[in-house]
């Protein structure tokens, strides 16, 4: 299976709080705009933008070293789809995975686990007598390794249980190293052991140096 190095990007707003002495509000605003000193700046992670792709190269770890491929339509900045958080409610939107003919799923970019959660806000529905989802936020948490960030999810194709691809992810989770997903040697290693060893044994073999 081919490997590709992907450069993913998201925009992170940066802000500062500073007091300006001025005769009018307009004058104070001009001072703020022209102020080039960003000492003490803060990052607004809650308002960070959706992830989009800014570079693709064939092979593993080949960013800016191999001839770049064109980013397909639907994966660039401003091209990602959005969908309502609640059916029929178009006022609360969240970014979803890139448009694709194949279903995708999020995995932790650190340990490879599929147990990814997002922060959300819910309100009590007195009629339904249940909590109703109001909005979801960018912050994502891995329930397996505890990693937490706005860019934690690694979007990968959904794999069928029992397949060689599913076995590779099982081994990755034991090793807690999602970067192996793009390692061609690791893929061949797992494919050779699929159906022959449990994931824990395969992971131990991967970590054991080959005899010289």
Order of alpha helices (4+ residues) and beta strands (2+ residues): beta-beta-alpha-beta-beta-beta-beta-beta-beta-beta-beta-beta-beta-alpha-alpha-alpha
